[in-house]
Amino acid sequence: MRTGGMRHFTQESPAMTGEVHGGDAFTARCSHSQTRFWLLDQLRPGDPSLHVAARWRIAGRLDAEILTRAFRLLLDRHEALRTSIVGEGGRPVQRIAGTVPLAFSEIDLSGLPGDRLGEARAIAESEAGKPFDLARAPLVRVTLLRLGRGDSLLLVTAHHSICDGWSMVVLAREFVAIYGALIRGQVPALAPAALHYADFAEWEISPALAEAAERDLAFWARSLRDLIPFELPPDHPRRPGRERRFAAETRPLSADLGARMEAYARAQGATPFVLACTILFGLLSARTGRGDIAIGTQVLGRDEIELEGVVGTFVNTLVLRTRVEAEQSFAERLAATRRTILDACDHALAPFDRVVQALAPCRDGLRPPLVSVNVRMRPTPQATPSGGSSVGEPAPIRLVDLDYAPTGSFFDLDLELAPGEAGWRLICEYDAGLYAAETVAGLLADFEQAARAAVGARLPDPAPLGRGGGGVATELEQASREAGEPEAEEAAARATPDAAPAPETAPPSESEAAGDLLPTIRTIWQEMLGRPDLSDDEDFFAVGGHSLLAARVVARIEAATGRTVPLWSFFEAGTVARLCAFLGGEAAAGVRHRALQEPTAQARPGFTAIHHAAADQELYRPLSEALGADHPFATLQLESRVPPHEETLERLAGAYREAIDAAQPQGPLRLVGFCRSGVLAFEIARQFAQGGRDVALVVLIDCWEPGYIRRLKPLARMRVMAAYRRGRLAALIRHVRRDGIGYLGSRAHLWFRSHRAWRGLRHALNRVGLAAPSPEDAFWQVTDELDALALAYEPRPHPGPVLIVRSESVPVGPALDPMLGWRAYAENCESVSVPGFGHEGAFSPAGCRVMAAKISLMACR
């Protein structure tokens, strides 16, 4: 019996007839994951999608004899590598042998002319597809491909029932260490394994864990009970009895983009995976028009630190379900995705098969259950292993890359994110019987484009606005949250040209505001991270923290302070100072300013899009690209305002004017506004023009003048309202013809969720603790406030050029003003109708091309 938190209970049993091994064999119960893989193998014997096919690129001369000795030691060290899965009474059990032979082969490609690496990849794919017999151990094989002097590719292929992706990382790390010791004639110094996989399988059915799994199962039953499975519409129909054929598409991302994604996620208190999921949710929603989206992902299932070095299959599939609202900002979507993932990970003990059984979805045999799209992050070693035994001693071999051959997937679309020193890679394995290669390649290209838009140069949170719309601090486009560059300080100084001189005494810092909590929290962080010199502004994850350690830190803080610390707030804060500020009730406020098109040396006057209550930079990205790289394009959103009862649209516009002045102090301006934010953009332009600033153009997209109908005479108002309703009905019919009857359901759902009565009820339930706050609540609050400001606004004439853009969803007719009511206030006004359905239809690719052409034509005049 082994030591540790889990105990290993096995039944001694003789070896099965026909197995070649020595020593004693014994049986053990299968884990939930092993049971699932065994069942899948029974349904699809030899299915390569049940394989883990790793490709280890090794630098240094590999000696075949030493290599085989190293792998035999790995077989002895890890019981899973000596395990077969056999059926007994209709149920699978593990049969663990004392010794097993090593399945090893060697192919020398070093003398092959031409593309040796291409030939190696072909061999790797062939090896990955060779079937395993689950009743015969070992369920792992090794092939050495010699590419040249000191350059080899080691193919390690295993069945998923005894190995997962992280296990391959463990094996690679230990192989390099063992090989390095053996080649020098030393005994490998790896610590003995404290636990084996059979210990984990037995621990899974312990009463405490079984009870927790039941609670998690109840969570999934509640969360997914009304789920309509999501799928990306296929290019080819699903047919009964068809053979699933898989292919793979890969798209590399630059090292700079990967680094910026990691930095952006860290600054937002999230992880790159959360950021990637947020981007993917947006793309899937944009391509399907659906707001309720559910995709799959996998968790490592190694919550106990003792399991980190155990080889076996621990993964579990989770469903990530979120609602994507077109009006959400990207920051709101990111926060919602983070909470979705944290909630899912907090309930990861329920096996996916049991979740499927509990929900009993329609199983037509043509599609995967619950989710058809999957996303996961590839596990990678924290450092590149080498075989050196001490500092300064040259390593005989070095692992330079750990890659995987495509083997197929359980899902229709399976997106993998593979970070690396040379940049990220997006790898999508897909059912080629459903999707064309062009569709998948386009999805990956859109992902990269959306990622670039999301992590474009991000400005830090400035000082909050004063009661009278006082100064707003901002920085140059290249500034980051941590950087204290001189340019940033100059920009901040320019941000308050009309404000009164600041007092010499600096405002209290976040740490001072939450001084009672600071010493305790600081001490806990320093102890848990082993960093006594940790400052209050160093990011937890940047200095080596991880999610498991974060959970332990939160537990200690709660025990020491008696306060509840939501795990999501820890991720969102990231530093001691910000966490103390959060717990002290302080709220971040400021400006969000992002560049979608970088200015060039020959750049023309830039565009600034105002998106106060709706739309983020992703929405404006197609327009910025249609205008071209020589047109700088940025989006601007103020996140703090004076109290609503003291606010006016004119005062809010003044705050935006100061923020724009700080970001673009010179040159002509071009402003863009969508929907109600267009009213704000118009008033900003009017104030700039009144102050003598050149406003070259104002673009108002699907933006009605708020008092247009109210100011009409009764008879004219009746005609206009009748024409408007006829136009809306015609647009609805066009939508249904284009998108099917399901569009009516989605519109009804959106109408219900956006209705003031429903939102008022939610707010009341939230106040009495009967409903949890929703990320969309803040959005609707800002929307309602802007709507009220716009309805109280009395426009005044603006002399500059104004372009009114109407999408196909905006009704037209003789009784309706084609200028959407702005004719009386825009002396130099033109309009254009652009293709595109829906509330954001004007931002369709075709709509953006028409807008860009019209803008260019007006510029020529």
N, C-alpha and C positions, 0 to 999 in steps of 0.2 A: 504494500500500500504506500502510495507516494505522499509526500508532504505537500502543504499548500492549502489554498482555500477550496480546492476540488479534490475529490478522491477517486481513485481508479478502481472500479469494481468490474472484474472480468471473470469469465468462466473458462477454466482450462478445457481444451478440446484438442483432439489429435488433428493433424494436418489432413486436408482433403485429398482424396485419391487423385493422383495425377499431378499434384503440385510438387515442384522441385525446390525444396528448401530443407534446411536442417533446424535443429533446436526445437523448442516447444512452440506450438501455435495456440492461440486462444481466441475466443469470440468476445465481442462487445456489442452493445446496442448501437444502432445507427443514429446519428443526429437528424434533426429535421431536414437540414440541407441535403444530407446524404440520401435520406429517404426520397426526397424530391428528385434528385438526379438519377437514382436507381429506377424510379417510376418512369421518368422521361426516357431512360435508356431502354426500358421494357417496351415503351411505345414506339421509339425510333432507334432501334439498335444501331450502334456505330455512328450516330449523329455527331458530326464534327463540332457542332455548336456547343457540345458538352465538354470540349477540350480546352485546356489552357496551353497555348503554344508560344513559349517565350523564345526570343532570339537574343543571346548574350554576345555582344561584340567584345572580343578580348584582344587587348594589345599585349604583345609579348609571346615568346615561343612557348607553345603548349606541348608538353611531353605526354603522349597518350597513356603510358603506363601510370604516371603520377596522377593523371586526370582520372583514370578509372579507380585508382585507390582512393582518391578524394571522394568520388561519388559513392563508393562502397561504404565509406565512413558516414556519409550523409544518410544512406539507407539504414545503417545501424543506429544512427542517432535519432531518426524520426520514424515513429511507428507508422504514421500515415503512408510513408513510402513503401511499406511492406504489407499494406492492407489490400484485401480484395473485398468485394461486396457480393454476398451470396444471399439467395432467398431461402428462408426456412419457414414453412407454413404460410407462405404468401406474404411474408414480411422480410425486409432485408436486414442482415446483420453484418457487422464487420468481422472479417477473419484476418487476424494479424499474425503473420508468420515470424518465426525467429530469425531466419535469413532468407533472402531471395536473390536470384541472379540479377546482374545488371544488364539491361538491354542497351548495348552500346554499339555504335558503328562509326566509321571514319571515312570521309571522302576528301580526297586531295584535289582541289581546284586550282592550285597555284600555277600549274603549267598550262591551264586552259587559256587560249587566246580570246580576246574580246572582253565582253562584259561579265567578269567573274561574279560580281556582286548580284547582277541580275539573275544569273544561273543559281546562285545561292538562295535567292529569294524564292525562285521556282521550286527548288528542293524543299525549302522550309514550308511552303504551302502544301506540298505533297505530303510531307511528314505530318503536318498538322491535321490532315484529313484521314490518316490511317486509323482504323478503328481499334478500340480496346475491348477485350473480353473482361467484364467486371469481375468474373469469378476467378480470374488468374492474376496474381500479383507478380511483378510490380505493375501498377497502373501508371508508370512513368518510363520514358525512354530518352536516351541521349544520343545525339548525332554531332560529331565534330566535322565542320567544314573548314578546311585550310584554304585561305584566300591568297596568302602570300607569306613572305618571311615576317614573322612576328605579327600576323594579322589573321584572326580566326573568327568564325561564327559558330557558337555553340547552341544547338537546338535542343531545348529541354521541353518536352511535351508530356503533359499529364492529364488524367481525367479529372473533371471538376469535382467528382465525388471524394477525392483525396487531396485536392490542392485548389487554391484560389490565387488571385493576382498578387496579394501581399505575400503569400507563401513563396512565390517565385522570387520576390525581393529578399526574403529571408535566406532562401537557398543560394542565391547569387552571392550574397554577403558572406555566408559561411563557406561556400566553395572557394572563394578567392583566399580567405584566411587559411583554410586547410591546405590548399594547394601550395601557398607560400611557405607554410611550415614544412610540408613534406619535401619540397624541392631543395630545402636547405638541410634536410636530414633531421628535422626536429619533430617532436611530438606536438600535434595541434593543441592549443591551449584554450579551446572553447569550454565554457562552463557547462557542466552536465545539465541536460534538460530537466527542469523541475516538474513540468507537466507534459502530458501527451494528449493527442486529440481525443482518445477514448475517455479521458477525464472530463473533457468539456461535454462530450455527448451524454455522459452520465449526469453531469451537473445540470444539464438542460431540463431534466425531469424532477429536479429537487422541488419540494413543496413551495418554497419561497419563490423560486423562479416561475413555477407553473402558475402560481397565483398572480404574479406580475404580468405574465403573458396573457392571462385571461382579462385582466384590466385593460391591457393594450388592445386586445381583440375587440372589446366593447367600444373603445375609442374609434377604431376603424369602422366598426359597424355603424356608429353614429355619423362619422365624417363622410362616409361614402355611400350612405343608404340611397340617395337620390342621384347617384352618379350616372350620367350618360357617357359611356366610354368615348374618349376622344381619338380621332384618327385624322391624319393628313390625307385629303382625298387622293386616292391612287390614280396613276396614269392608266393602269390596266385593271379590269374587273377581277374580283376574287371569284375563283371557280372551285367548286367541290372537287376534291381528289387531286388538285394540282400539286406538283412537287415544288417545295420551297427552294428557290435558287438565290443564293446570296452573293453580293458583290460589295466592293468597298471603294469609297472615295476619300482622298486625303487632301487637306488644304493646310499648308504651313502658314503660321502667323509670325511676323517679325519678332525678334527679341525685344525690340523697343515696345511694341504693342503688348506683348506678354508682361513686360515689366510694369507698364502703365496700368494694365488690368489688375495686377497684384497690388500695386501701390494704391490704386483707387479703392479697391475692395477693402484693404487694410484701413484706409482713412475713414471709410464708412462703417467700420466696425463689423465688416463682413469677411467672407472668404472669397477667393476667385471662383469657387464652385457656385456660391450664391449669386455672384454677378453673372456667371454664364447662364444659370437657370433663368434669371430675370430676362436676359436677352432672348433666350430661346422661347420663353413664354410669350414675349411680345411678338416674335416672328410667327409663331404658330397661330396666334390670335389674328395677326394681320393677314395671314394667308387663308384663313378659314372663316373669319368673321365671328368666331365663337369667343365668348368671354370666359366660360367655365371650362378650364383646361386641366387635364390630369395626365401626368407622365410618370414614368417609373425611374427609380434610381436604386443603387445598391449601397448598403453600409457594410463596413468591414466586419462588424459583429465582434470586435475584440475590445470590449469595454474594460475588461480586467487587464491591467498592465502585464500580468503574468502570461497572457496569451499572445503577446506581441511576437515572440520568437517561436511559436508553435506552428508547425506545418499542418494544414488541414483546410477544410472548406467551412468558412464562418459567415459568408455573405448572406444577406437577406434583402429581398426586394421590398422597397417602400413605394407608396403612391404619393406623389406630390401634387396636390390639387389646389389651384388658386383661381381667382377671378381677376381677369385683366379688364380694366375699365379704360376706355379711350381717353377719358379726361384726367387720368392719373399722371402725375409727374413721374419721371424715372426714379427719383428718390423714394417716392411712395411705393412704387412697384418693387424696388429693391428691399425696402423694409418689409413689405408684405411677403415677399419670397423668403426672406430670412426667417420670419416667424413660421411660415409654412414648413420649411426644412427643419427648424428646431423642434416644432411640434411633432413632425414625423419621426425624427431621431429620438425624441423622448418616449416614443411608443413603438420601438423597433423590436421588441421581444416577441411579438406575435408573428409566427411564420407566415410568409406570403400565401402559401397554399391554404392555411386555415382562414386567412382573410377572404380568399376567393370562395371557400366553402361557405363561410358565414354570410356572404353577400349573395351567393347563388346567382351570378350574372348569367345572361343567356350565353350558352356555350354552343355555337353553331359549327365549331371545328374549322372555321375559315379564318379566325383571327385570334390573337392572344387574349387572355382574360384581363379585364379591367384596363390595361394600358397597352398601347401599341407603339408608343414612342418612349425611348429610354435615353437617359443621359448619365454619364458617370465620369469621375476623375480618375485617371490612371495612377495607381500607387507607384511611387518612385523612391529609391533610396535617398536618404537625407544627404549623403556624401558619396562620392564615387569610391567604391572599395578598391583597395590594392593589396598586394600580398606582402608588403613590407612589414617587418617585425618591429622595427624601432625607427626613431627619428633619424633621418639621414641615410638609412639603408635603402638601396634601390629595390623597387618591387619587381619580382620576376614577371608578374602579369598584372594587368589592370583592366577592370570592367569599364569600358568607355561608353557603352550604350546597352539599355535593357528595353527591347522592343517586343512586340507580339505579332504573330502572323494572323491574318483574318481567318476565322473559323466559322463564321455565321453567328446567328443570334436567335434568341427566343422572340424578339420583337421585330416589327416591320421596319423600324428605323432605330438604330442604336448608335448614338453619338458619344464618342469618347474624347475627352480633353486630355492631351498628353503634354504637360509642361516639360521644358528642357532648357539647357543652357543656350542653345542656338535659337530658341524661340518655341512657341507652342505649336502643336499640330492638332488639327481637328480631323478626326477619323470617324467616318460614318459607314457602318456596315448596314446594308439594306436589302430587302427582299426584291431582287431584280425582276421577279414576276409581277410585282405591283408598281414599281417606280422606275422611271427612266433615269439613266445616269445624269442627264442634263438637269433633271429636277433636283436631285441630291446635290449636285455641284452648285446649283443656284442657291439652295438653302445654305450651304456652307459659305458661299460668297456673301450672302445677305447677313449671315452671322458675323463675319469679319467687319462688314460695313457698319452694322449696328454696334459692334464692340468699339470700333474707332470713334463713333459718334458719342457713345456713352462715357468714354474715358478721355475725351478731349480735354485740353488743359483746364483744370479745375481751380477755381479761386476759393480761398478760405473764407470762413464766416467772418464778416466784418462786425463793427460795433453796431448795436441796435439803433434804429431810427429814433430821433427825438420826437417829442409830442407835436412839434410843428413841422414835421418832415425835414428835420435837420440832417446833418451830414451822414453819408454812408461810406464806410471804408471799403475799398476794393483794391485789387492788385492787378499787375500785368498778367497777360495770358499764361506766361510760363511759370508763374509762381505756384508753389505748393504749400500745403498746410505747415510743413516744418521749416521751409526755407525762409531765411531772413535776409534776402538779397537787397542791396541798396535800391534797385529799381522798384521793388515792392514797397519799400518805405516811402519813396517819392510818390508813388501812385496813391498810397493811403493819405499822404499829406494833401494831394490835389483833390481828394474826394470831398473836402468840406470847404469850398471856396467862400461860401457866404455865411458859414456858421460862426458863432461867437468863439473867441479864443478859449481853448480848453484850459481847465484849471491845472495848476502845476501838480496837484496831488493826483496820482494815478488811481483809477477805479479799483476796487477790491478785486483780487483774482478769484478764480474758481476755488482755488485751494483755501483762501481766506474765508470765502462764503460758507464753506462746509468744513470749517476748522475742527469741529468736534469729531468728525469721522476720519479726518485725514490721517492722524498718527496710527490709528488701528489698521486702516486699510493699507497704508503704505508698508507697515511692518509685515502684514500677511503676504503681500505681493513679493516683497524682498525675500522672505523666507521660502516661499513656495517656488520661486524662480531661482533661488540660490544666488541672488544679486543684491548684496547689502548696499551697493552704490546706486541702485536703480533710482532714477529721478521720477518725479510725479508726472512728467510729460512724455516718458518713453512708452511706446506702444507695446502692450503685452505680447502680441503675436510676433512683433518684429524682433523681440529679444529672446525668442525660443519657446514662447507659450503655445499650447495647443488646446483643442477643445476639451479633452479629458482633464487636463490640468485646470482649465477654466472652470469646469464644474466643481472641482475640488476647492478652488479658491473661493467660489461663490458659497459653498457649504461652510467654509471657515468664517467668511464674513458674516453670514447669517447667524452662526453660533456665537460670534464675538459681539455683534451689535444688536441682535434680537430683531433685526429688520429683514423683510423679504426682499431679495435681490433677484428679479427675473433674469434668467440666463441670457435672454435676448438683449437686455439692457447692458450686460457685461460686454457682449460682442459689439454693441453699438458704441459704447464708451471707449474701450480700448486702452485708456490710461487711468492712472490713479486720480488725476485732477478732474477728468471729465466724469468719471464714475461718482466721485464725491459731489460734483455739481448736480448730477442727475438725482442722486439720493437726497440732495438738499433742496430739490424742487426747482432748480434753475432750468431754463429752457434755452436751447440754442436759437439764435435768430440771425438773420442777415440776408445776404444776396446770393443768388446762384447765377453765375455768368459763365457760359461755355461757348467756345469757338467751334463751329462746324466746318468752316473753311479758313485755313491759315492764310494770313495776308502775305503777299509776295512783294518783291521789289517794284513790280509794275502794277500793283493792285489798284483797282478802281475804288470809288467810295463804297464802304461796306454797308451791310444790312444788319439791323438789330431787330430781332423778333421779340415782342413782348408776350409772355405767356404766364400771366399772373395767376390764373385759376385753372388753366387747362393746357394740355400738350407739353411735351418736353422736347429736347433737342432731336430725339429720334423722329418725331413727327415732321420736323422741318428739314430733315436730312435730304430727302429727294429734291426739295426746292433748291437747297444750297448747291447740290450737285448739278441740277439743271442750269443754274445761273453760271456755273463755271468756276474754275479755281482762281480766276482773277477777280472774283467778287468775294471779299471776306464776308463771312456770315456768322453771327453770334446770336445766342438766345439769352434773355435776361428775365429773372424772376426775383422779386422781393419777397422774403420770407417773414419779415416783421413789419408791422404797421402800427399806427397810433390806435387807441381804443376805437372800436367800430362806431360807438355813438358820437365820437368827435371827428370821424373820418368823412371826407368828401372825395369825389373822384378827382377834383382839381388838386387837392392836397396830395393824394396818392400819385398823381401824374408828376407833381413837383418833386417828389422823392425819386421817382424813376428818372426824371430829367437830370438830377444831380448824380445819380449813379452812372448814367450814360456819359455825362460830362467827364466824370472821373476816368471812365474806360476809354473814351474817345474825345479828348479835349479839343481837337482841331478837325477841320475838314467838314464837308457836307455830310448830312445824315440821310439814311434811308431806313424807314421804320416799317415793320410788318406786324399786323395784329389779326388774330383769328377769333371769331365769335365775339363774346363780350370783351375780350382783351383788345379787340380792334377799337372799341370805343375809347379805351384807355390810351391806345397808340395815337388816336386822332387828337386827343387833348394834349398829349405830350408834344406832338408835332406843333400844335397851335401855340403852346407856351414857348417852345424853342423859336418859332418864327416871330412871335411877339418880342422876344428878347434879342432878335437880330441874328440868330443862328440860321444857317442855310439848311433847310430841309428839302433835299432833292426830290423825295418821293415818299408817299405814305401808301401802303398796300393794305386794304381791309378785305379779309377773306371771309365770306359767308357771315357778314356782320351787318345787321340791321341797325339803323339809327334808332335808339331806344324809344324815343317819343314819337316816332313816325305815325303810327296808327292812332295814338292817343290824341294827336293834334288835328286829325281829320274831322271834317263835319260829319254828323251822324249818317247821312245817306251815303257819302263817299266811304265812310268807315265800313258800312255794311257791304258795299260792293267789294272793297278790298279784302275783307275777311272771307267773303264767299269765294273770291278768286284764290285766296291763299289756301283755303281748305280744299278746293278742287285740285290745286296744284300739289298739295301734300298727298292727297289720295292717289293722284296719278303717279307720283314718285313711289308711293308704297306698292302700287301694282307693278311698276317696273322692277322694284326690288324683289318682289315675290317671284316674278317671272324669271329673274336672273338667278336668285339664290334658293328658290324653293319655299315651300310653306313653312319650313323651320324658321325663316326670317321673322314671321309674325310672332312666334314664341319668344325669340330673342329680344324683339322690340318691346313686347309686353313685359318681359322680365326687367328690362332696363327701365321702362316707365315706372313700374312698381317700385323698384329700388330707389329711383330718383324722386319719387313723389314726396312732397313735404310731410304728408300725414304719416307715411311709413317711417321717414327719418325722425320725425318728432316722437313717434312711439319708441323707436330704438333708443333715442336719447333718454327718454324717461326710464326705460328699462335699465339702461346703463347706469343711471344715477342711483337706482335702488339696488344695483348689484345683480340684476337678473339677466343681463346681457353683457358680453365682453365688448370692449371698444373695438371698432373696425378701422383699418387703415384708411378706408374711404370716407370716414366721418370727417376727418380734417379737410379733405378735398371739398366735400359738400359745404362745409362751413365757409371756406374761402369763396366758393362759387356763389353761395347765397349772399355773402357780403358784397361781392363785386356786382352781382345782379341788382342789389338794392341801390348801390352807388350809381350804377348806370341809369336806373329808372328815375333817380332824383336829379340826374345831370341835365343841364340846359346847354347844349352845344352853342359855340360861337363860331363865326366864319373863320376858315383857314384859307389863306390865299394860295398856298402851294399846290403842286400836282398831287392828286389822289387817284388811285386805281381801285375800283370796286370789283372784286372777284366773286363770281357766283358759280357754285357747283351745280350739278344736275338735280340735287335734292332741294334747291331753292326754287319755289314756285315762280313762274313767269306768266305774264298775261297783260292785256291792255290796261286793266285797272291797277296793276302793281307797278311801282316805280322801279325801273331797271337799275337805278342807283341805290336801291334799298333804303331810300329816305334821306340820303346824304346830299341830294342835289341842292337843297337850300343853304347848306353850310360849306360846301366845297366848290369854290368858284372855278377851279380848274380840274374838273372831275371827268374820268372816263371809266367805262365798265367793260368787262370781258366775261364770257361764259366758258367754263372749262369742263371737260369730262370728268366724271367721278361720282360714285354713289356713296350715300351714307353721310354722317355728320362730318367726317374728315375726308370726304371724297375728293375735295379739291387737291389733296396731297397725293393723289394717285400719280404714277409716273407720267401718264398722258396729261393729267391736269397740270403738273409742275412744268412740263415742257411748254404748254400753252402760256402759262403765267410768265415763264422766263422769256419767251419770245415777245410777249406784250411789253414786259418791263424794258427789254432791250430796245424795242421800237420807241417807247416813250423817252428813253435816254437819248436816242439819236435826235429827237426833236429839240 
